[in-house]
Amino acid sequence: MLLNIENEKVVVVGGGKVASQKVRALLPTQAHICMISPILTAELVTYVEEKCVIWQEKNNRRLRKALCFKGRNI
């Protein structure tokens, strides 16, 4: 499946190795990437410092429950 996500908001929940891979793949799309995680890998910290992504330092467990069980959009 191919999606045009240029200038779209994309949320990545988590800040570990898999999240780093996802963000790395999303950067060329020019999407507006928001990271939600209490911690980030060194690579993700670099993206935040370079203002390539936005970081919201939150507990992702509560967010996952909200997204999965309450149908909320962020």
N, C-alpha and C positions, 0 to 999 in steps of 0.2 A: 504494500500500500504506500502510496506517495501522497504527502500532504504539503501544501504550501503554507508554512507557518511564519513567513516573513511578517514582521511587525505584530505578531500575535503574542499573547501572554502565555508563558509555559511555566509550570510549577514542577520542580524536582524536589521530592521529599526524601531527605537523607543527605548525609554529607560524607559518606565513605567512598570506597574504591569504585563501586558500581555507579554512584552518583557522579563521580569524576568522569567516568567513561561516558555517561549520558550527556553531561554538560559539554564535554569535548566534542561530541557528535553534533550537539545543537548549536554551538557557537557559529559555524558558517551559515546557518539559516537566517541569521539576523532577527531571531525571535527575542522577545523580552523575557529573560530567564530569571525566575525567582527561586532561590534555594531556601528550603525550610528545614532546619536541623539545629540541634544544640551545639554540634561540633562540625568542623570541616577538615578535609585533608589539606595538606600544604598546597596542592595544586589549586583547589577551590578557593583557598585564601588569596592566592595570587590573582585569580579571576575577579574576586571581590575588590581587591585593592586597585586593580586596573579598571574597575567599574564596568566589567563585561557582564556581570551578574549582580543581582541584588540578594542580600542575605537577610533572612528573618530568623533570628536565633530563638527557636521555639522547640518545645518537646514534641517530636513528630508522632509519638504514640497516641496522644489525644487527637491530633489532627487526622491520623489514619482512621480512628474510630469515627470521627465526625464525617469524613468523606465516605466511608464504607457503609455506615449504618444510618446516617441521617440524610444522605443525599445532598449534602451541602456543596456549594461551589465556592472556590476561593479565587 
